[in-house]
Amino acid sequence: MMQLKTIKSFTKLVLAVLVLTLPLQISSLIYEPLWGRGFANNFINIYLNLTEVLIALGIFGLLITNFLEKKRINTGPKLFLIPLLFFLGLALISIFLSPYKEQVWHFFLAIKIIEIFPLYILLISNVLKKEDLIKLFSFAMSLQAFWAILQVLFQKSLGLTALGEPNISNEIAQLAKITFDGFTFIRGYGTFSHPNILGGFLTISILSTIAFIKPLNKDHKILILLQIFGLLASFSRSAILALIVGLLCLISNQKAIRTWVKRTIAGLLGLVCTTMFFLNGLPWGTASFLERIAGYKTAIEMIKNHIAGVGFNSHTLFLEEILGTSLKPWEYQPVHNIFLLIGTEMGLASLIFAIIMLGFLLKKTFHKKPAFILMIALITLGFFDHYLLSLSQGIYLAIFVFGVLAMSYEGKTDFAKSA
């Protein structure tokens, strides 16, 4: 009995550390594909990261626990399990159908796809309660918000590269910046590779805390406000839009949110929107907007040329083929829309499936307000960016949301009670 309790405590600790360290880029390069070897491309290089190590440890502890208790692994409600398995299956198939042939790279990609399922299982198995997962995530993102605010104030990184912080300074080209009245400012990164990813994580953290943590105490309110200012430091318009959409869905039900939250959020959103759309300029006509439009056109051409897809994680490998010109290293980026990215990498049939699947999930979660809010926010983020599918951190965020949603639809097991 003592041995079982120890294993359960170990598994809980591992999952807690996993959630707390999700924002960190602690990783090591283990393989570069033959194409593009010689320049850094985070979208195709294979890294072993801390989260993967923690997934393996957590699943090991969960399997041992279930074996000793003679219980089956909890796979969650079919509403989320079946679409997830279908999607992972389509991603695996796309690798084998890819026009780009490199067996070693495809082997590593297959592992990256397969590991998504153990992470989902670990999240939904009630090793930690849903509310505990959200609180840990909120605390981690509050630290990231404070980190990003300091980066903007000092206009440089804080020197914590061991935790994955990118090298930030005014002398470095190709950083995400904003310009106001002739002055250029570096946006807040936290430990993410781009401020938009930081913004997406903060948006999910804010919405999940407001939607699922009841009641909100003083500490929760302080962390929410800090994260909103961190979101402002990221200057991520897509993340701010996702937050606004989520909050509008939330306050559409007058009983769903307290008066103080409505007034505070409304005021801060006004400040954020004013800063974002007038300090940084309206989105249309800006370089980032025009680049996105060009990327959409390229993606549509890629779908036409490769209707079965070019293979999971392989969008950037075929950009030169479609554009007919050489690109600079930083121009090799996936299309900033997960739907078009699914179409280019996994094929037109997979794109149709993804749209039907998301439509079905939205319909099923419509009357369950907290779940619907997170679904809408995630889709909004994916509509304007690619990291939910193109980077490990983004994939982990999507699965974290999926896990929280699954737990909100499922009765509690006795894992947490019996530890």
C-alpha angles and dihedrals in degrees: 000000000000089000091053092049091050092051091049092050090049091051092049091050092049093051092047091052090046092057093043092052099043091104093053122095098214103154146129128221110243104166141015119196116238090248110078095007108160101045130067113258112167091189096065107021117098118234132183105221136189093251091061091053090050092048090055093048093046095049090047090055092045093050092049091049094050091046093053092046092042091233132142121245111264109240097180130230117335089232088078102019098062097049090046093051092046091050093049089048092052090049091053092048091051090059093057092046094048117124087220109083121201113132099196093051091045090051091056091045090053090054090050090054096044094050090063091074096055089050090053091048092049092051097049099041093088093242079139124015119253091249091052092051091052093047091051091047091048091052092049092049092047088059089049090050092052089046092053092047090055091048091055093045094049095031092224142074120276094235097253097127090144087071092050100266109157120235105263127185139128090253094063117091125217095037120139107260142163127219126215128171092342094311123112122212130191114236122233115271105173104191094321128109092237136018091237090064090050088050093051093051091048093049092052091046094050095046096044091050094050093042102044109023110084123209104021109217128200093272092053091050092051092050091049092052091047091051092050090055088047088054088053089052090054091054088209108162094187091054092046090050090051090051092050092049091048093048092047089054089049099049092045083085106059092204094052098076136029123247093247091057093050094050096042095046093044092053094046093045088054089053092045094048093047091050096044101045099037103029093046096029131246112305099239113082094021121121093248092051093049091047090053092051090050089049091052091053091048091050092052090052090049091053090051092051096042107029091170091052134253093256136274112301091006103105095107092051091068101041095099091050091056098038095041093218141088118263134209115248095256091050092068097097133139118249112278095242124073093211093057089041090056089049094051097043105031101026139252093285091056090049091054090048092050092052092048091046094051092045090052093048092048090052092049094046096041095099093041097075102195093049092045091051093055092045092052093046093049092049091048091052091049093049091064103031143033107218094098087073106017103053131048093232091054092048090050090052091052092049091047088057091045090051093050090049092049092050091051088059097045135074117246121264123217095251096105094040096050098047 
